[in-house]
Each structure stands twice: as C-alpha cells, then as structure tokens.
Amino acid sequence: MIHFKTKFHSFFYIILLLVCSFVSSCGGSKTLLEEQVININKKQTQDNISFFFTTMSAMTVNVFYEEEAKPYAGSSESGLETWSLTEANLKKVFGIREQEMKLTVPKELEDMTKLEIESKDNWSSAEIVELSSTLLHKDKVIEEKVGFFTIIFLNGYFRDGDDQENQNVIAVSLNGTNVIGVFKPVIENMADGKDRLGRFVEQSTIIHEMGHALGLVNNGVGLTSPHHDEEHGAHCSNEDCVMYWQNEGRANLISFVQKVLIDGNTTLFGDECLEDFKSH
C-alpha cells in the first residue's frame, strides 16, 4: 500500500490570499475556464482503464512543453515542490486501492522535454494527437507493465470541432490516448501574473484531467453513489471535489481553496470519486 504525507498548508494559505486579491480586484462575474473531454477511441479508453487498475505495476508521467509555455516546476518560494501535488493525488488513487505501483513524476524543468516544433496560434484535438504520436515513448524502453501519461503544454489555444478558436478552454483530455493538452496562455491569464496562483491552477487542472483519463466521472469507472453531474458531462456533483465542473473557473477557485485549507488535506479528489476508484 502506498503512503504519502506532506504539508501544503502554508502553500494554500498564500494562494488563498492571492486568489482573494485577484477575484476582488476584477469585480463582477467571471467567464468559466472550460476543459473538455474528447473521446478519441472509446474502446481504447476502456482498455487503458483496465490496464491502469489490473495490469500496471508502474506509471511514468511524461511532460513536454513549448519554449513559451513552460510548466511551473521546481519549488515555490515557500520551498514546496510544485509537482508533488500531482504526485500526491496519483498516489492516493492507487494507494486507496492497495495497489502496488511505482510512480515517476518529473519535478524539475530539466526532467521535462522542450518541444522543437513550429509555433501555432491554436490546436485541434487531431493535431494534438498527431503531435503526441511523435513523442510517445520516444527514445524510451517500453516495459510491458508500465503505464504512461503524456502532458503537452502548448503556447496557443484550443480549436474546437467547428474550427473556432476558444480562449476559455484551459485543457483537453484526449481519452483513448492518455494524452492531456494544456493551453498555457489561458493559465497565465487566469493567474494574472501571480506565480503561486498559477502553480495551483496548473496542478489542479492536471489532476482534474488525469481524473478523466483514469475513468472519472462515470467515464469508464463505475459509480458507487449518485454523484455524476450528467448535465455537465463527466463531472462530479460534489463541490469539494476537483472533478466538480466549476472548479476550473475563476469564480469558484477561491471557494475550492478555502475548503482545502479548512480540512488541511492535499487530496483534491472527493470521497465519492475515491470510493469509485477503490471499488473499480
């Protein structure tokens, strides 16, 4: 069984102050920052989920980025490792299942890969899949029981099925590929230049998208309680859960951070989603 303990309390406290300042200074209602789950291959999604929870003995998170879309890495000013939040939540998912699994998550920018590609203003899901196909497992020895996540940070926006650029989409989960595309300009706009806030936005987004790729909510992993918010797709009805549909938006971020502070828990998945993982 995996055990992982760390203290993020002061980190969240500083973020909370920044969020309060950011929200109050803008005034009025905020445009929801969206994320999208795109089903590239439904059967492959099911196969991937089955592999994650039955066959896999190790998982590696691969991170790629454009030069102008560097992910937050290393430690914050308070000394806490940014990517430890993603690591902690993945360990919680598999630990609650008592599933023995070696997890590798890059912590420093030097452990991630800079992309040498032509810059684009926007990206379609098909283009992200095509890009990922040139990156997946490149120069890596493939082991039979090792699972992968590929996270690509792009210096552009999402282009939807109607060929329209959408500057509100913060990330896409490309189900059937284990690929997550993150649109850095949206994160930067949301953080408004505030480093600590940007770190939390980025990490919570990654955890949210990994939740989708791992089968939440009712997206391959079955429900153990009625918490699927069907009106908003594969999202949770629990406002305290990172899978709640509005927890990727400006207006709800402050409330979400406050609740994290109160219980002092770095696990961003709600109890209902964790129980789904445990019982799958």
C-alpha positions in Angstrom: 0.0 0.0 0.0 1.3 3.4 -0.9 1.6 6.1 1.8 2.4 9.7 1.1 2.4 12.6 3.5 3.4 16.2 3.1 2.4 19.7 4.2 0.9 22.1 1.8 -1.0 24.2 4.4 1.1 27.3 4.2 1.3 27.0 0.4 -2.5 27.0 0.1 -2.8 29.9 2.6 -0.6 32.1 0.4 -2.6 31.1 -2.6 -5.8 31.9 -0.9 -4.7 35.5 -0.2 -3.7 35.8 -3.8 -7.0 34.5 -5.1 -8.9 36.8 -2.8 -7.0 39.7 -4.2 -7.4 38.6 -7.8 -11.1 38.0 -7.6 -12.0 41.1 -5.7 -9.9 43.4 -7.9 -11.6 42.2 -11.1 -15.2 42.7 -9.9 -18.3 41.2 -11.4 -18.8 37.6 -12.7 -16.0 35.7 -14.4 -16.0 33.7 -17.6 -15.7 30.0 -16.7 -12.5 28.5 -17.8 -13.5 25.3 -19.5 -11.9 21.9 -20.0 -13.0 19.3 -22.5 -13.0 15.5 -22.5 -12.6 14.3 -26.1 -13.3 10.7 -26.8 -10.8 9.7 -29.5 -11.3 6.0 -29.1 -13.9 4.7 -26.6 -12.8 1.0 -26.7 -9.1 2.1 -26.2 -10.2 4.2 -23.2 -11.8 1.2 -21.6 -8.7 -0.9 -22.4 -6.5 1.8 -20.8 -8.5 2.0 -17.7 -8.5 -1.8 -17.3 -4.7 -1.7 -17.7 -4.3 1.0 -15.1 -6.2 -0.9 -12.5 -5.4 -4.5 -13.2 -2.0 -5.0 -15.0 0.1 -1.9 -14.4 2.9 -2.1 -11.9 4.5 1.3 -12.6 3.4 4.7 -14.1 5.5 7.4 -15.7 4.3 10.9 -16.3 6.0 12.5 -19.3 5.8 16.2 -19.7 6.5 18.1 -22.9 6.4 21.9 -23.4 6.9 24.7 -25.9 9.6 27.2 -25.0 6.9 29.9 -24.4 4.7 27.5 -22.5 7.0 26.2 -19.7 5.1 24.4 -17.0 5.7 25.6 -13.4 8.4 23.3 -12.0 10.8 23.1 -9.1 9.7 24.6 -5.7 7.6 27.6 -4.8 9.1 30.4 -2.7 7.8 28.6 0.3 10.0 25.6 -0.6 7.3 23.1 -1.7 7.7 21.1 -4.9 5.0 22.1 -7.3 4.6 18.7 -8.9 4.3 17.0 -5.5 0.6 17.8 -5.6 0.1 15.7 -8.8 2.2 13.0 -7.3 0.3 13.0 -4.0 -3.1 12.7 -5.7 -1.9 9.9 -8.0 -0.5 8.0 -5.0 -3.8 8.5 -3.2 -5.7 7.0 -6.1 -3.7 3.8 -6.3 -3.0 3.7 -2.5 -6.6 3.6 -1.7 -6.9 0.5 -3.8 -3.9 -1.0 -2.0 -2.4 -1.4 -5.5 1.4 -1.7 -5.5 2.7 0.7 -8.1 6.0 2.6 -8.7 5.2 6.2 -9.7 7.6 8.5 -11.6 6.6 12.2 -11.8 9.1 14.9 -13.0 9.7 17.7 -10.6 12.2 19.9 -12.3 12.1 21.5 -15.8 15.3 19.7 -16.7 13.3 16.4 -16.3 10.8 17.5 -18.9 11.2 17.8 -22.6 11.2 21.0 -24.6 9.5 20.7 -28.0 11.2 21.8 -31.1 8.1 22.5 -33.2 6.7 25.4 -35.2 4.6 27.7 -33.1 0.8 27.7 -33.7 -1.9 30.1 -32.5 -4.4 27.2 -31.9 -4.6 23.5 -31.8 -7.3 21.0 -32.7 -7.7 17.7 -30.9 -6.5 15.8 -34.0 -3.3 18.0 -34.2 -2.5 17.3 -30.6 -3.0 13.6 -31.1 -0.7 13.8 -34.2 1.9 15.6 -32.2 1.7 13.2 -29.3 2.3 10.3 -31.7 5.7 11.7 -32.5 6.5 12.0 -28.8 5.0 9.0 -27.0 7.7 6.7 -25.7 10.3 8.3 -28.0 13.8 7.1 -27.0 12.3 5.2 -24.1 12.4 1.5 -23.4 8.8 0.2 -23.3 8.1 -2.1 -20.4 5.1 -4.4 -20.5 3.5 -3.3 -17.2 4.4 0.4 -17.3 1.7 2.9 -17.9 2.2 6.4 -19.3 0.6 9.9 -19.1 1.8 12.4 -21.7 1.1 16.0 -20.8 1.8 18.6 -23.5 2.0 22.3 -22.7 1.1 24.5 -25.7 1.6 28.2 -26.3 -1.8 28.5 -28.0 -5.5 28.0 -27.7 -7.9 25.1 -28.4 -9.6 25.0 -31.8 -13.0 23.1 -31.5 -14.8 20.9 -33.9 -16.4 23.9 -35.6 -12.8 25.2 -36.4 -13.3 28.0 -33.9 -10.6 29.2 -31.5 -11.8 29.0 -27.9 -9.7 31.0 -25.5 -11.6 29.7 -22.4 -10.5 26.1 -22.7 -7.8 25.5 -20.2 -7.0 21.9 -21.1 -8.2 18.8 -23.0 -8.2 15.2 -22.0 -7.9 13.1 -25.1 -9.5 9.8 -24.0 -8.1 6.7 -25.7 -4.6 8.2 -25.9 -3.6 9.1 -22.3 -2.7 12.5 -23.7 -3.5 15.8 -22.0 -3.1 19.1 -23.7 -2.7 22.2 -21.6 -3.1 25.7 -23.0 -0.6 27.8 -21.2 -1.9 31.3 -22.2 -5.2 30.5 -20.5 -3.5 29.6 -17.3 -1.4 32.8 -17.4 -4.5 34.9 -18.0 -6.2 33.3 -15.0 -3.2 33.7 -12.7 -2.8 37.3 -13.8 1.0 37.2 -13.3 0.8 35.7 -9.8 3.3 32.8 -9.6 1.8 30.9 -6.7 -1.7 31.1 -8.0 -0.5 29.9 -11.4 1.1 26.9 -9.8 -2.1 25.9 -8.1 -4.3 26.5 -11.2 -1.9 24.4 -13.3 -1.6 21.5 -10.9 -5.4 21.3 -10.2 -6.0 21.3 -13.9 -3.6 18.4 -14.5 -5.1 16.4 -11.6 -8.6 17.1 -13.0 -7.7 15.9 -16.5 -5.9 12.8 -15.1 -9.1 12.0 -13.2 -10.9 11.9 -16.6 -8.3 9.8 -18.2 -8.5 7.4 -15.2 -12.2 7.0 -15.8 -13.9 9.7 -13.7 -16.8 10.6 -13.5 -18.7 7.6 -14.9 -16.3 7.7 -17.8 -15.1 4.2 -17.6 -15.0 3.7 -13.8 -18.5 2.9 -12.4 -20.3 4.9 -9.8 -20.7 3.7 -6.2 -23.0 6.6 -5.4 -25.1 9.1 -7.4 -22.6 11.9 -7.8 -22.4 12.1 -11.6 -23.4 15.6 -12.8 -24.7 14.4 -16.1 -25.7 17.9 -17.2 -22.0 18.9 -17.3 -20.6 15.7 -18.7 -18.0 13.5 -16.9 -18.0 15.7 -13.7 -18.8 15.3 -10.1 -21.7 17.0 -8.2 -19.6 17.4 -5.1 -18.3 21.0 -5.0 -15.4 19.9 -2.7 -14.0 17.6 -5.5 -11.5 18.7 -8.1 -13.8 16.9 -10.6 -16.7 19.4 -10.0 -17.3 21.1 -13.3 -16.8 24.7 -12.0 -13.6 24.1 -10.0 -11.6 25.0 -13.1 -13.1 28.6 -13.2 -12.0 31.8 -11.6 -15.1 32.5 -9.5 -15.1 29.0 -7.8 -11.4 28.7 -7.3 -11.4 30.8 -4.1 -14.1 28.7 -2.6 -12.4 25.5 -3.5 -9.1 26.6 -2.0 -10.8 27.7 1.2 -12.3 24.2 1.7 -8.9 22.6 1.1 -7.4 24.9 3.7 -10.1 24.1 6.3 -9.6 20.3 6.2 -5.8 20.5 5.6 -6.0 17.7 3.0 -3.9 17.8 -0.1 -6.1 15.2 -1.8 -8.2 17.1 -4.3 -10.4 14.2 -5.3 -13.7 14.0 -3.3 -14.7 11.0 -1.2 -17.2 9.8 -3.8 -14.6 9.7 -6.6 -12.1 8.0 -4.4 -14.7 5.3 -3.5 -15.3 4.8 -7.2 -11.6 4.2 -7.7 -11.4 1.9 -4.7 -14.3 -0.3 -5.9 -13.4 -0.4 -9.6 
